[in-house]
Amino acid sequence: MEQPSVERTKLLAAMDESRTDARQRRIVDAGIAVQGSANTMSAFEFLRARDIGADVIERVLLEPHRRRARS
C-alpha cells in the first residue's frame, strides 16, 4: 500500500479546515442575522447550540467593529 505524500496530506488537511471554516462562517453569518431580527440573547443561543466558540460569539455579537470583512 502506497503512503500518501506529505504534500497530499497537507492539502487534504487544508481542505478539511477550509470546509470547517466555511461552515462556521455560514453559522456566524446566520447568528448575526438572528441578532438583527430578534435580539442578542437569541443570537447567542443560536450560535452556542451550533458549537461556535465563546470567544467567537463574544466578538461577533458584542464587538461588531472587530468582525472580519466579508469577502
N, C-alpha and C positions, 0 to 999 in steps of 0.2 A: 504494500500500500504506500502510495506516494505522500510524503509530508508536504503540507501547504507551505508556500514560501512566506518569508517574513513580510514581504510587501503585500501579498494577498491577505494575510492575517490582519495587517494594519488597515487595509482597505475595508475589509469586512467589519472590523470594529468601528471604523469611522462611519460607515453606512448605517450600522445599528444605532450609533449615537445620534446621527442625523435624524433618523426616524423618531427616536425618543424626543429629541429637541422639537421637531415639527409637531408632534402630538402635544407636547407640553405647551407650545406656543398657541395652538388652537384652543386648548383648555383655558389658558390665561386670557386670551382674547375674549372668549365667551364669558369668563368671570368678570372682566371689565365691563362687558355689555350688561351683565346682571346688575352690577353696581349702578350703572347709569339708569337702568329701567326700574330697579327695585330699591335696594339700599346696600350699604357696605356689609352689614351682617349677613345678608343673603348671599352676597358675593363671596364672603369668607367661607361660609358653609359649603357653597358650591365647589370652591377650589379645594378646600380641605377634604371633602368627600372624594375628590379625584386625585388624592395623593400629591398635591402640589406642596412643596416645602414651605414651612412657616416663614422663612426669610424672603422667599419669592412673593408670597401672599402679602406680607407686610409692605414690601417695596412697591408692588403694583397697585395696591389699594390705598395705601396711606401716603405714598410719595410719588405721585404721578410724574413729577418732573424728572424722576430717575428711571422711568421706563425706557426701554430700548426703542430706538426709532424703528418704525416698520419699514421693511424692505420691499 
